[in-house]
Amino acid sequence: MAIMNVNPTRMQLTRLKKQLRTAVRGHKMLKDKRDELMRQFLDLVRETKDLRERVEEKLMLCNDHFVNASAVMSKEALDASLMSPKQQVNIHTESRNVMSVDIPVFKASERTADSGDIFPYGFAFTSFELDDAISALGDVLPDLIKLAEYEKSCELMSAEIEKTRRRVNSLEHVMIPRYQDTIKYISMKLEENDRSSRTRLMKVKDMLLEKTYHYSERT
């Protein structure tokens, strides 16, 4: 029995009962939060899995095009073609709150609106396979950014789930039983004190009655 080191008084009993009610309400709220976080986390994990599979397929296709381009172009020509990029992608980070967890939202913006700026070279001395590789890489970039957003969100949500789970277990297996045992202990102590007080009062009453009776007889 885990009992707190408190004085067994009625004021302490009232205070502990209030704390127990608060702990029970908090336990229920944390359990609801944990369950909802788990539901949203599992949905996000499924979306992340599907998105990762798509990204991997696109990256494999992009890699095949680069391999073909390197087979028909010299390393020097390939390096020179990719040395000076014209396009630039900026990532802006925002956040949204999901069950008290701030998960990131990544938004990409390009320096220019011209879709042809993804090719940092002229087409006269390069292979069409390199064009396909650059185009495939441009297509997969938004999915890569979204995948990074999903995976970071999963990481943050899993950490919050673990923290909430520890709090629920602490309340359920430590704090609430300790409050209950202490309340039971104080209640028993108070009942024992009440019985002792009644016994003393009865004895005092008997003594007074006996004293009064003997006094009446003598008179």
Secondary structure, DSSP 8 states (H G I E B T S, - for coil): ----S----HHHHHHHHHHHHHHHHHHHHHHHHHHHHHHHHHHHHHHHHHHHHHHHHHHHHHHHHHHHHHHHS-HHHHHHHTSS----EEEEEEEEEETTEEEEEEEEEES-S-GGGG--S-SSSS-HHHHHHHHHHHHHHHHHHHHHHHHHHHHHHHHHHHHHHHHHHHIIIIIHHHHHHHHHHHHHHHHHHHHHHHHHHHHHHHHHHHHHHHHHHH-
